[in-house]
Amino acid sequence: MKKTLFTIAFCLVASYGMAQCCSKGYEVKAENAYTNYNVRWATGPEDAKHYTTDRLRKEYLVEKVFAPGEVNWTYTFYDRFLIGGAQPMATPLKLVSIEPLYVDISKGTSGRTLLDNRELGIINIGGDGTVTVDGKRYDLGFQEALYIGRGAKDIVVASKNVAEPAKFYMNSATAHTTYPTKKVTLRDANNIKAGSLKESNDRVIHQLIIDGVAGVRTCQLQMGVTELKEGSVWNTMPAHTHTRRMEAYLYYKVPKGQKILHVMGEPQETRPMWINNEQAVISPQWSIHCGAGTSNYTFIWGMCGENLVYKDMQVVAIPDLQ
């Protein structure tokens, strides 16, 4: 009897500890006084279908992307993708590497830069700002993008007006070669009208950092902006998966008091997740990624993986979703 009671008590304590772990999320570490990061391990669909709401949010939701005077990174093991946000205030912020990317940890930060083996995409969703790459300054206004190729050593981001700071959303992928740094505006982008108001998904897809668009070359990174028109709430419908790449969304321009209901999971094992303004969500290769808002909104999508074929996806018919 005592043994049975002890076993039950042990299980309850273990369950409570697990729940606490899930609700807190992954450990956030400090690289320096203003740079923070956390690491997300890859998960499989068989495990994910059993996750609680807390566990889903722990694994896939990036709650803190922007904070005044900080650079925040989430390093995922889905294609070793980096999701980040930088919000410089009065003091410019230099982008530095983080410990999980060090080739030789014993050397510390000596000779180690963020883009030693990576490429970087930046889209500004805040006030006017600047990105200086190895001494060359690029002005970035709202929803303007900058691609930075592998090997750039010194990257500094700054806001032009502290009262309306820039918010630089960043995605980074591993890169095998160096391509030129290139700024892309919405006017330069490949702008695609999609959906309809009748289907509640009237939207414009702005392909900004896409290999071959506006003179941009990339190794595997792809980024863009999708804007939903007033009266439309559904994104990425019909839904799809990407067997050969992962994807991440950053939702923004979500009006105060409104939310996004993001849907993920295998097509026949879908799971909902409520998301706030300026939060990001990770989508594994096996998961659909779509959502509906209680108002219209805008989101940035970023991808990397096996190839650069934008339409390489497995579309799921709406009647087949469960």
C-alpha positions in Angstrom: 0.0 0.0 0.0 2.8 2.4 1.0 4.6 1.6 -2.2 1.5 2.3 -4.3 1.0 5.6 -2.5 4.6 6.5 -3.1 4.4 5.7 -6.8 1.3 7.8 -7.2 2.9 10.7 -5.3 6.0 10.5 -7.4 4.0 10.5 -10.6 2.0 13.6 -9.5 5.2 15.5 -8.6 6.8 14.5 -11.9 3.7 15.6 -13.8 3.6 18.9 -12.0 7.3 19.5 -12.7 6.7 18.7 -16.4 3.8 21.1 -16.6 5.8 23.8 -14.9 8.6 23.2 -17.4 6.2 23.4 -20.3 4.6 26.7 -19.1 8.0 28.4 -18.7 9.4 27.5 -22.1 13.0 26.9 -23.0 15.8 28.5 -21.0 16.8 32.0 -22.3 20.5 32.7 -22.1 22.4 35.9 -22.4 25.2 36.2 -25.0 26.0 39.8 -23.9 24.3 42.7 -22.2 21.7 43.1 -24.9 21.7 39.8 -26.9 19.6 36.8 -25.7 18.8 33.5 -27.2 17.1 30.2 -26.7 17.4 26.9 -28.4 14.5 24.8 -29.7 15.0 21.1 -30.5 13.2 19.5 -33.4 10.1 17.4 -32.6 8.2 14.7 -34.5 4.5 14.5 -35.4 3.9 11.4 -33.4 4.9 13.2 -30.2 3.3 16.5 -31.1 -0.2 15.0 -31.4 -0.1 14.3 -27.7 1.0 17.8 -26.6 -1.0 19.9 -24.2 -1.5 23.6 -24.9 1.4 24.5 -22.7 3.7 22.1 -24.5 2.6 23.3 -28.0 3.4 26.8 -27.0 6.7 25.9 -25.5 7.9 24.1 -28.6 6.6 26.3 -31.4 5.6 29.7 -30.2 8.2 32.6 -30.0 6.5 34.9 -27.5 9.3 37.5 -27.2 10.7 38.7 -30.5 11.1 42.4 -29.8 12.1 44.3 -26.6 13.5 47.9 -26.4 17.3 47.9 -26.6 17.6 44.1 -27.1 18.4 41.5 -29.8 16.5 38.3 -29.2 17.2 35.0 -31.1 15.5 31.7 -31.2 17.7 29.0 -32.7 15.7 26.1 -34.1 17.0 22.7 -35.1 14.6 22.7 -38.0 17.1 23.3 -40.8 19.2 25.2 -38.2 17.0 28.3 -38.8 17.4 31.5 -36.7 14.4 33.7 -35.8 15.3 37.1 -34.3 14.2 40.6 -33.5 16.2 43.7 -32.8 14.8 46.9 -31.5 17.5 49.6 -31.1 16.7 52.7 -29.1 19.1 55.5 -28.5 22.1 53.2 -28.8 22.8 51.2 -32.0 23.0 47.4 -31.6 25.7 45.3 -33.1 24.6 41.8 -34.2 26.9 39.2 -32.7 27.1 35.4 -32.9 25.6 33.2 -30.2 27.3 30.3 -28.4 25.4 27.5 -30.2 26.9 28.7 -33.5 30.5 28.6 -32.4 32.7 26.2 -34.2 35.2 26.1 -31.4 33.7 27.0 -28.1 37.2 27.2 -26.4 37.9 30.3 -28.5 34.8 32.1 -27.1 33.8 35.2 -29.2 37.3 35.6 -30.5 37.1 35.8 -34.3 33.5 34.5 -34.3 30.9 36.5 -36.2 27.2 35.8 -36.8 27.5 35.2 -40.6 30.6 33.1 -40.7 28.5 30.3 -42.1 25.2 32.0 -42.6 23.1 34.4 -44.6 20.6 36.9 -43.1 17.4 38.5 -44.1 16.0 41.6 -42.3 12.5 43.2 -42.7 11.7 46.3 -40.7 8.2 46.5 -39.2 8.8 49.6 -37.1 9.9 53.2 -37.6 12.7 54.2 -39.9 16.1 52.7 -39.2 19.5 51.8 -40.6 21.5 48.7 -41.1 25.2 49.2 -41.5 27.1 46.2 -43.1 30.9 46.4 -43.0 30.7 50.2 -43.1 28.0 50.6 -45.8 24.7 52.1 -44.5 21.3 51.0 -45.7 18.2 52.9 -44.8 15.2 50.7 -44.1 11.7 52.0 -43.8 8.6 50.2 -42.9 8.3 46.8 -44.6 11.6 47.3 -46.5 14.0 44.3 -46.6 17.7 43.7 -46.6 19.5 40.5 -47.6 23.0 40.1 -46.2 25.3 37.5 -47.6 27.6 35.0 -45.8 30.9 36.5 -44.5 29.7 40.0 -43.5 31.7 40.8 -40.4 30.2 44.0 -38.8 26.4 44.5 -38.8 25.0 47.3 -36.8 21.3 48.2 -36.6 20.0 51.6 -35.4 16.7 53.6 -35.1 16.4 57.1 -36.6 13.8 58.2 -34.1 13.8 56.8 -30.5 10.1 57.8 -30.2 9.3 55.5 -33.1 12.0 52.9 -33.0 12.8 50.5 -35.8 11.9 46.8 -35.3 14.1 44.6 -37.4 12.7 41.1 -37.8 15.4 38.7 -38.8 15.7 35.2 -40.3 19.0 33.4 -40.9 19.9 30.1 -42.6 23.2 28.3 -43.2 24.9 29.3 -46.5 27.5 27.6 -48.7 28.7 30.7 -50.6 28.6 34.5 -50.5 26.0 36.6 -52.4 25.9 40.4 -52.4 24.0 42.4 -49.8 20.8 43.8 -51.4 18.0 46.1 -50.3 14.5 45.3 -51.5 11.4 47.6 -51.2 7.8 46.6 -51.8 8.1 48.4 -55.1 10.9 46.1 -56.1 9.2 42.9 -54.8 7.3 40.4 -56.8 3.7 41.3 -55.6 1.1 38.6 -56.1 -2.6 39.0 -55.5 -4.2 35.9 -54.0 -7.5 34.7 -52.6 -10.8 36.6 -52.6 -13.0 38.5 -50.2 -15.7 35.9 -50.8 -13.4 33.2 -49.4 -12.3 35.6 -46.5 -8.6 35.5 -47.7 -8.2 38.4 -50.1 -4.5 39.1 -49.7 -1.3 40.3 -51.4 1.9 38.3 -51.2 5.1 40.4 -51.4 8.1 38.2 -52.3 11.0 40.2 -51.0 14.0 38.0 -50.4 13.5 35.3 -53.0 16.3 34.1 -55.2 16.0 35.8 -58.6 13.6 38.5 -57.4 14.8 42.2 -57.6 18.3 41.0 -58.3 18.6 39.0 -55.0 20.6 35.8 -54.8 20.3 33.5 -51.8 21.6 30.1 -50.8 18.4 28.8 -49.2 16.7 31.7 -47.4 13.3 33.0 -48.6 11.3 35.8 -46.9 8.3 37.9 -47.7 5.3 39.7 -46.4 1.6 38.8 -46.8 -1.0 41.5 -46.2 -4.7 40.6 -45.7 -7.3 43.1 -46.9 -10.0 44.5 -44.6 -12.8 41.9 -44.2 -10.4 39.0 -44.8 -9.0 36.9 -42.0 -7.7 33.5 -43.3 -4.1 33.1 -44.4 -2.5 30.2 -46.4 -5.7 28.5 -47.4 -5.8 25.9 -48.8 -3.1 24.8 -46.3 0.0 23.0 -47.2 3.1 21.4 -45.8 6.8 21.6 -47.1 8.5 18.2 -46.9 11.7 19.8 -48.1 11.7 23.0 -45.9 10.6 24.5 -42.7 8.8 27.8 -42.2 8.2 30.5 -39.6 5.6 33.2 -39.4 5.7 36.6 -37.6 2.3 38.1 -37.1 2.1 41.8 -36.8 -0.3 44.8 -37.4 -2.8 42.8 -35.3 -5.1 45.5 -33.8 -5.2 46.0 -30.1 -7.6 43.6 -28.4 -7.5 41.2 -31.3 -5.7 37.8 -31.8 -4.6 35.3 -34.3 -5.7 31.6 -34.2 -2.8 29.8 -35.8 -3.4 26.2 -36.9 -0.5 23.7 -37.1 0.0 19.9 -37.0 -0.4 17.1 -39.5 -3.3 17.7 -41.9 -5.4 15.1 -40.1 -4.1 16.0 -36.6 -4.4 19.8 -36.5 -3.9 21.8 -33.3 -4.9 25.5 -32.6 -2.7 28.1 -30.9 -3.7 31.7 -30.0 -1.1 34.2 -30.9 -0.6 37.9 -30.0 0.7 40.8 -32.1 4.4 40.6 -32.9 4.8 37.0 -31.9 6.4 34.3 -34.1 5.5 30.6 -34.7 7.7 27.8 -35.9 6.3 25.3 -38.5 8.1 22.0 -38.9 8.3 20.3 -42.3 5.5 17.9 -41.4 3.1 20.6 -40.2 0.5 22.7 -42.0 0.6 26.4 -41.2 -2.4 28.6 -41.6 -4.5 30.8 -39.4 -7.4 33.2 -39.0 -7.6 36.5 -37.1 -10.3 38.2 -35.2 -9.4 41.1 -37.6 -7.2 41.5 -40.7 -3.5 41.5 -40.1 -0.1 41.1 -41.8 2.6 38.5 -41.4 6.1 37.8 -42.5 7.0 34.3 -43.7 10.5 32.9 -43.8 11.7 29.6 -45.1 14.8 27.5 -45.7 15.5 24.0 -46.7 16.4 21.6 -49.5 15.8 24.0 -52.5 14.6 27.4 -53.6 11.5 26.3 -55.5 8.9 28.6 -54.0 6.0 26.4 -55.1 7.5 23.2 -53.7 4.7 22.3 -51.3 2.1 19.6 -50.6 -1.3 21.3 -50.8 -4.0 19.9 -48.6 -7.6 20.1 -49.9 -9.8 21.9 -47.4 -12.3 18.9 -47.1 -9.3 16.7 -46.0 -8.4 18.8 -43.0 -9.2 17.4 -39.6 
